[in-house]
Structure formats: structure tokens, C-alpha cells
Amino acid sequence: MKDGQSGTEIERLNDLMRSCLRSFLAFGVCESIGESTSASKTYSVLKGLVQSNERLRALVDAIQMEG
């Protein structure tokens, strides 16, 4: 969050982040992700980055609890 951002801008950014994470989670349940492809390797790296970031991990947990 930057100084001078309004609450509406911050909410839009948070909504965008949640939408991206929902897409990321949906991609993870695809069967082909388990295969040894470059997409699978890229997904694994991204998954590690998401899991290592406390804020993103909290958002992912909240999304998964939503159902």
C-alpha cells in the first residue's frame, strides 16, 4: 500500500489479488499440472513463492475456507 491511495483503490487491488489467487488455485487442480512439464515446474516455483509470503498465504487460506 502506498501513501495517498484511497480505500477504494486498495479494495480494488485486494480484489485483483484474490482473483489472481483463485485462478492460481484452480490451475493447481488440473490433472496435467502433475506431469513433468515446464508448466508444472513453473507452477511449483510460483506455489513456493505464494506459500513463503505470509500475506499471500493468508489470502489463500481465506479463499480456501470460502469453499
Contact map, one row per residue, 1 for C-alpha under 8 A:
1110100001000000000000000000000000000000000000000000000000000000000
1111100000000000000000000000000000000000000000000000000000000000000
1111100000000000000000000000000000000000000000000000000000000000000
0111110000000000000000000000000000000000000000000000000000000000000
1111111011000000000000000000000000000000000000000000000000000000000
0001111111000000000000000000000000000000000000000000000000000000000
0000111111100000000000000000000000000000000000000000000000000000000
0000011111110000000000000000000000000000000000000000000000000000000
0000111111111000000000000000000000000000000000000000000000000000000
1000111111111100000000000000000000000000000000000000000000000000000
0000001111111110000000000000000000000000000000000000000000000000000
0000000111111111000000000000000000000000000000000000000000000000000
0000000011111111100000000000000000000000000000000000000000000000000
0000000001111111110000000000000000000000000000000000000000000000000
0000000000111111111000000000000000000000000000000000000000000000000
0000000000011111111100000000000000000000000000000000000000000000000
0000000000001111111110000000000000000000000000000000000000000000000
0000000000000111111111000000000000000000000000000000000000110010000
0000000000000011111111100000000000000000000000000000000000000000000
0000000000000001111111110000000000000000000000000000000000000000000
0000000000000000111111111000000000000000000000000000000000110000000
0000000000000000011111111100000000000000000000000000000000010010000
0000000000000000001111111110000000000000000000000000000000000000000
0000000000000000000111111111000000000000000000000000000000000000000
0000000000000000000011111111100000000000000000000000000000000000000
0000000000000000000001111111110000000000000000000000000000000000000
0000000000000000000000111111110010000000000000000000000000000000000
0000000000000000000000011111110010000000001000000000000000000000000
0000000000000000000000001111111010000000000000000000000000000000000
0000000000000000000000000111111111000000000000000000000000000000000
0000000000000000000000000000111111100000000000000000000000000000000
0000000000000000000000000000011111100001000000000000000000000000000
0000000000000000000000000011111111111011001000000000000000000000000
0000000000000000000000000000011111110001000000000000000000000000000
0000000000000000000000000000001111111001000000000000000000000000000
0000000000000000000000000000000011111101100000000000000000000000000
0000000000000000000000000000000010111111100000000000000000000000000
0000000000000000000000000000000000011111110000000000000000000000000
0000000000000000000000000000000010001111111000000000000000000000000
0000000000000000000000000000000111111111111100000000000000000000000
0000000000000000000000000000000000011111111110000000000000000000000
0000000000000000000000000000000000000111111111000000000000000000000
0000000000000000000000000001000010000011111111100000000000000000000
0000000000000000000000000000000000000001111111110000000000000000000
0000000000000000000000000000000000000000111111111000000000000000000
0000000000000000000000000000000000000000011111111100000000000000000
0000000000000000000000000000000000000000001111111110000000000000000
0000000000000000000000000000000000000000000111111111000000000000000
0000000000000000000000000000000000000000000011111111100000000000000
0000000000000000000000000000000000000000000001111111100110000000000
0000000000000000000000000000000000000000000000111111110110000000000
0000000000000000000000000000000000000000000000011111110010000000000
0000000000000000000000000000000000000000000000001111111110000000000
0000000000000000000000000000000000000000000000000011111111000000000
0000000000000000000000000000000000000000000000000000111111100000000
0000000000000000000000000000000000000000000000000110111111110000000
0000000000000000000000000000000000000000000000000111111111111000000
0000000000000000000000000000000000000000000000000000011111111100000
0000000000000000010010000000000000000000000000000000001111111110000
0000000000000000010011000000000000000000000000000000000111111111000
0000000000000000000000000000000000000000000000000000000011111111100
0000000000000000000000000000000000000000000000000000000001111111110
0000000000000000010001000000000000000000000000000000000000111111111
0000000000000000000000000000000000000000000000000000000000011111111
0000000000000000000000000000000000000000000000000000000000001111111
0000000000000000000000000000000000000000000000000000000000000111111
0000000000000000000000000000000000000000000000000000000000000011111
